[in-house]
Amino acid sequence: MEKMSKHIKIIHKNIILADKARYIDNFLFKVKGLMFSKSLRKGGGLVLVADKEGILETTIHMLFVFFSIDIIWLNSKKIVVDVKRAALPFTPLIYPKKIAKYILELPKGTAKNIEIGDEILFRKIN
């Protein structure tokens, strides 16, 4: 069976936000997201990739997620278009203010220095 996700590093201003984030572009894995998961470890996270840029395409929920997370939305150029710090468990809908392509789900507190307009880099892990 083909592996449906890979791992990457997420970098902001030469600081590693996540050293082993799951890069997910498969529909079923995106739907599951962090539901029924244990809390994210420091350096962990998810990168959910939408099929196309949009608001509806990058709207998420926190149903059956039992811990708070930071959420960062990026456009197709990996520029931050919105940030939600400490998103609460069981929030039904969370959506970006502008169209996005990528959703970063990171441990609470990870996005404290992230601002709209910042560039985020993805690096493959060998």
Backbone as CSV, one residue per row, in Angstrom:
resi,resn,N_x,N_y,N_z,CA_x,CA_y,CA_z,C_x,C_y,C_z
1,MET,0.841,-1.192,0.000,0.000,0.000,0.000,0.880,1.247,0.000
2,GLU,0.527,2.208,-0.829,1.299,3.447,-0.931,1.079,4.316,0.299
3,LYS,2.144,4.899,0.801,2.061,5.795,1.945,1.345,7.075,1.521
4,MET,0.389,7.529,2.329,-0.448,8.666,1.961,0.037,9.997,2.530
5,SER,1.051,9.992,3.349,1.577,11.255,3.855,3.093,11.145,3.969
6,LYS,3.733,12.315,3.960,5.179,12.354,4.152,5.458,13.360,5.261
7,HIS,6.692,13.429,5.690,7.054,14.347,6.761,7.959,15.450,6.223
8,ILE,7.756,16.654,6.750,8.553,17.810,6.347,8.907,18.640,7.582
9,LYS,9.865,19.553,7.390,10.163,20.577,8.390,9.415,21.841,7.984
10,ILE,8.930,22.572,8.976,8.282,23.861,8.747,9.170,24.916,9.388
11,ILE,9.580,25.899,8.573,10.559,26.889,9.034,10.015,28.303,8.853
12,HIS,10.244,29.148,9.866,9.843,30.559,9.841,11.020,31.387,10.339
13,LYS,11.544,32.246,9.480,12.670,33.124,9.847,13.818,32.331,10.479
14,ASN,14.214,31.260,9.818,15.311,30.382,10.262,15.048,29.675,11.587
15,ILE,13.813,29.670,12.043,13.436,28.934,13.254,12.544,27.770,12.834
16,ILE,12.858,26.591,13.324,12.069,25.411,12.975,10.824,25.379,13.859
17,LEU,9.655,25.518,13.223,8.384,25.436,13.945,7.999,23.980,14.184
18,ALA,8.333,23.136,13.211,8.062,21.701,13.328,9.180,20.963,12.612
19,ASP,9.742,19.962,13.270,10.837,19.217,12.635,10.357,17.911,12.016
20,LYS,9.085,17.549,12.275,8.535,16.342,11.676,7.015,16.473,11.562
21,ALA,6.590,17.373,10.673,5.161,17.586,10.443,4.698,16.663,9.321
22,ARG,3.509,16.114,9.470,2.931,15.268,8.426,2.341,16.156,7.342
23,TYR,2.763,15.938,6.088,2.276,16.660,4.916,1.185,15.804,4.304
24,ILE,-0.057,16.289,4.352,-1.201,15.471,3.969,-1.977,16.121,2.822
25,ASP,-2.042,15.408,1.703,-2.833,15.888,0.572,-3.890,14.870,0.149
26,ASN,-4.069,13.815,0.927,-5.060,12.786,0.664,-6.361,13.148,1.378
27,PHE,-7.470,13.072,0.671,-8.761,13.508,1.193,-9.121,12.836,2.521
28,LEU,-9.034,11.526,2.593,-9.444,10.818,3.815,-8.561,11.165,5.006
29,PHE,-7.261,11.321,4.768,-6.362,11.700,5.861,-6.644,13.135,6.311
30,LYS,-7.004,14.017,5.349,-7.345,15.397,5.704,-8.624,15.441,6.543
31,VAL,-9.618,14.627,6.177,-10.871,14.600,6.932,-10.613,14.177,8.370
32,LYS,-9.774,13.183,8.578,-9.478,12.707,9.932,-8.694,13.757,10.717
33,GLY,-7.699,14.369,10.072,-6.904,15.393,10.745,-6.412,14.934,12.100
34,LEU,-6.733,15.687,13.142,-6.294,15.372,14.507,-7.395,14.729,15.355
35,MET,-8.514,14.346,14.719,-9.591,13.728,15.493,-9.087,12.478,16.210
36,PHE,-9.459,12.345,17.466,-9.138,11.196,18.305,-7.629,10.989,18.506
37,SER,-6.835,12.022,18.250,-5.381,11.928,18.421,-4.972,12.348,19.820
38,LYS,-3.780,11.920,20.208,-3.167,12.445,21.419,-2.645,13.833,21.073
39,SER,-2.357,14.646,22.066,-1.878,15.995,21.797,-0.602,15.958,20.954
40,LEU,-0.386,17.030,20.226,0.803,17.126,19.378,2.045,17.294,20.237
41,ARG,3.097,16.597,19.886,4.361,16.782,20.590,5.018,18.052,20.073
42,LYS,5.894,18.639,20.866,6.644,19.807,20.406,7.429,19.400,19.163
43,GLY,7.357,20.209,18.123,8.033,19.891,16.865,7.190,19.080,15.910
44,GLY,5.988,18.680,16.342,5.083,17.924,15.479,4.053,18.844,14.860
45,GLY,3.214,18.283,14.033,2.134,19.052,13.428,1.631,18.409,12.164
46,LEU,0.633,19.057,11.567,0.079,18.618,10.295,0.119,19.768,9.309
47,VAL,0.352,19.438,8.042,0.184,20.374,6.936,-0.903,19.768,6.062
48,LEU,-2.070,20.396,6.053,-3.176,19.928,5.221,-3.164,20.746,3.937
49,VAL,-3.154,20.061,2.794,-3.038,20.721,1.497,-4.380,20.658,0.780
50,ALA,-4.951,21.817,0.492,-6.224,21.882,-0.229,-5.976,21.628,-1.716
51,ASP,-7.011,21.128,-2.389,-6.894,20.892,-3.827,-6.719,22.199,-4.593
52,LYS,-7.351,23.272,-4.095,-7.181,24.593,-4.697,-7.314,25.639,-3.608
53,GLU,-6.832,26.837,-3.891,-6.934,27.922,-2.916,-8.391,28.305,-2.706
54,GLY,-8.735,28.580,-1.469,-10.086,29.020,-1.180,-10.314,29.119,0.314
55,ILE,-11.458,29.646,0.685,-11.835,29.714,2.096,-12.551,28.428,2.487
56,LEU,-13.549,28.044,1.714,-14.279,26.812,2.019,-13.336,25.604,2.021
57,GLU,-12.410,25.572,1.071,-11.473,24.446,0.938,-10.537,24.322,2.132
58,THR,-10.354,25.409,2.883,-9.423,25.398,4.022,-10.124,25.670,5.354
59,THR,-11.437,25.476,5.361,-12.197,25.545,6.605,-12.034,24.207,7.321
60,ILE,-11.801,24.269,8.625,-11.614,23.036,9.394,-12.571,23.015,10.579
61,HIS,-12.594,21.912,11.271,-13.348,21.783,12.506,-12.421,21.168,13.553
62,MET,-12.845,21.281,14.805,-12.082,20.701,15.922,-12.916,19.652,16.655
63,LEU,-13.907,19.087,15.966,-14.736,18.058,16.581,-13.886,16.825,16.867
64,PHE,-14.006,16.303,18.041,-13.253,15.130,18.504,-11.740,15.361,18.539
65,VAL,-11.349,16.634,18.613,-9.961,16.998,18.909,-10.006,17.467,20.363
66,PHE,-9.209,16.845,21.217,-9.338,17.028,22.660,-8.321,17.993,23.266
67,PHE,-7.667,18.799,22.440,-6.638,19.726,22.912,-6.615,20.949,22.007
68,SER,-6.111,22.065,22.525,-5.991,23.302,21.740,-4.776,23.236,20.827
69,ILE,-4.882,23.907,19.683,-3.766,23.980,18.730,-3.677,25.394,18.167
70,ASP,-2.545,25.699,17.553,-2.397,26.911,16.743,-2.614,26.516,15.288
71,ILE,-3.301,27.383,14.553,-3.579,27.132,13.137,-3.029,28.300,12.330
72,ILE,-2.298,27.975,11.275,-1.757,28.992,10.374,-2.219,28.647,8.965
73,TRP,-2.818,29.620,8.285,-3.222,29.417,6.894,-2.229,30.126,5.984
74,LEU,-1.830,29.440,4.913,-0.889,29.975,3.931,-1.529,29.969,2.550
75,ASN,-1.163,30.952,1.733,-1.609,30.911,0.344,-0.686,29.994,-0.468
76,SER,-0.893,29.934,-1.763,-0.107,29.014,-2.600,1.377,29.381,-2.646
77,LYS,1.721,30.608,-2.276,3.138,31.034,-2.232,3.741,30.839,-0.840
78,LYS,2.978,30.202,0.044,3.377,29.920,1.437,3.578,31.207,2.251
79,ILE,2.721,32.183,1.972,2.670,33.424,2.741,1.485,33.317,3.711
80,VAL,1.705,33.702,4.961,0.661,33.618,5.983,-0.474,34.585,5.649
81,VAL,-1.699,34.038,5.558,-2.878,34.874,5.301,-3.782,34.979,6.525
82,ASP,-3.606,34.082,7.503,-4.386,34.158,8.739,-3.742,33.253,9.790
83,VAL,-3.997,33.578,11.050,-3.475,32.806,12.186,-4.575,32.720,13.239
84,LYS,-4.758,31.541,13.800,-5.671,31.347,14.929,-4.863,30.668,16.023
85,ARG,-4.623,31.405,17.089,-3.847,30.872,18.206,-4.778,30.213,19.215
86,ALA,-4.363,29.092,19.738,-5.097,28.375,20.797,-6.546,28.084,20.404
87,ALA,-6.724,27.503,19.212,-8.068,27.078,18.788,-8.573,26.027,19.773
88,LEU,-9.799,26.189,20.200,-10.350,25.344,21.249,-10.902,24.023,20.717
89,PRO,-10.779,22.970,21.522,-11.358,21.685,21.144,-12.861,21.814,20.871
90,PHE,-13.356,20.983,19.973,-14.773,20.865,19.641,-15.377,22.127,19.017
91,THR,-14.540,23.040,18.501,-15.060,24.192,17.755,-15.580,23.675,16.414
92,PRO,-16.853,23.966,16.074,-17.427,23.357,14.867,-16.813,23.822,13.544
93,LEU,-16.541,25.107,13.386,-15.968,25.605,12.126,-14.931,26.684,12.402
94,ILE,-13.798,26.561,11.755,-12.747,27.577,11.840,-12.276,27.815,10.406
95,TYR,-12.351,29.053,9.970,-11.999,29.347,8.576,-11.092,30.573,8.509
96,PRO,-10.291,30.643,7.431,-9.380,31.785,7.281,-10.115,33.032,6.800
97,LYS,-9.512,34.193,7.060,-10.082,35.462,6.606,-9.846,35.692,5.119
98,LYS,-8.804,35.048,4.563,-8.476,35.170,3.133,-8.280,33.773,2.558
99,ILE,-8.295,33.682,1.233,-8.128,32.373,0.600,-6.769,31.782,0.959
100,ALA,-6.754,30.475,1.121,-5.543,29.768,1.523,-5.429,28.462,0.738
101,LYS,-4.247,27.894,0.740,-3.954,26.606,0.097,-3.500,25.580,1.142
102,TYR,-2.786,26.050,2.176,-2.214,25.172,3.193,-2.756,25.550,4.571
103,ILE,-2.994,24.533,5.390,-3.382,24.736,6.780,-2.322,24.054,7.634
104,LEU,-1.687,24.807,8.515,-0.715,24.241,9.444,-1.398,24.091,10.795
105,GLU,-1.416,22.874,11.313,-1.952,22.613,12.636,-0.771,22.259,13.530
106,LEU,-0.508,23.131,14.498,0.712,23.031,15.306,0.375,23.083,16.799
107,PRO,1.297,22.613,17.639,1.041,22.676,19.082,0.752,24.109,19.535
108,LYS,-0.128,24.219,20.518,-0.483,25.525,21.087,0.790,26.266,21.509
109,GLY,0.882,27.537,21.112,2.040,28.363,21.448,3.070,28.462,20.329
110,THR,2.986,27.588,19.340,3.966,27.576,18.248,3.868,28.822,17.382
111,ALA,2.671,29.369,17.219,2.455,30.498,16.307,2.591,31.866,16.979
112,LYS,3.160,31.905,18.177,3.186,33.164,18.929,3.905,34.295,18.196
113,ASN,4.902,33.986,17.358,5.651,35.024,16.638,5.309,35.104,15.154
114,ILE,4.228,34.474,14.742,3.826,34.458,13.337,2.868,35.609,13.065
115,GLU,3.111,36.332,11.996,2.248,37.449,11.612,1.774,37.267,10.176
116,ILE,0.625,37.848,9.866,0.123,37.828,8.493,1.156,38.508,7.600
117,GLY,1.446,37.879,6.465,2.452,38.395,5.527,3.797,37.699,5.646
118,ASP,4.021,36.966,6.736,5.279,36.223,6.901,5.351,35.080,5.888
119,GLU,6.560,34.716,5.518,6.781,33.570,4.639,7.150,32.357,5.480
120,ILE,6.601,31.214,5.114,6.889,29.942,5.774,7.544,29.026,4.741
121,LEU,8.570,28.320,5.157,9.266,27.397,4.248,8.985,25.953,4.649
122,PHE,8.874,25.102,3.643,8.757,23.656,3.859,10.058,23.029,3.364
123,ARG,10.605,22.102,4.133,11.812,21.377,3.735,11.565,19.881,3.878
124,LYS,11.940,19.131,2.842,11.824,17.683,2.904,12.755,17.141,3.961
125,ILE,12.323,16.067,4.611,13.184,15.373,5.566,13.751,14.163,4.839
126,ASN,15.053,14.039,4.895,15.696,12.899,4.206,15.558,11.619,4.984
